[in-house]
Amino acid sequence: MSPEQTIVVTPPKQREVEYRNSPEGLTRIYSNNVALAGTRFDIKIIFGEVADITDDKAIVENRVMVTLSWLEAKLLGEFLQANVKAFEELNGPLRLPTIQQKMIVPDTFPEANK
């Protein structure tokens, strides 16, 4: 190849992605607890909800398990970090809330107790 020749490499065109919900609809769950399990090939993310808390333990009802390849998990982690960082830049740092030890029962309708 002579010094005058130039090689131009054109990157492949980015493929469009179309997202569709299944005919049964999109399943929605609430989760306030996450557990992880992994193998050499993938990672399982188990989403659950704290159902009860006693002095001795917390009881978690597992709702759904999602299995991802390690590569997909890494990409998910990067997307989550970028979005949490952007959220904190707008709203300030996230921190664990402090809660009262007992639920407060207000006297909303005092005349009903007479």
Secondary structure, 3 states (H helix, E strand, C coil): CCCCCCCCCCCCCCCCCCCCCCCCCCCCCCCCEEEEEECCCEEEEEEEEEEEECCCCEEEEEEEEEEEEHHHHHHHHHHHHHHHHHHHHHHCCCCCCCCCCCCCCCCCCHHHHC
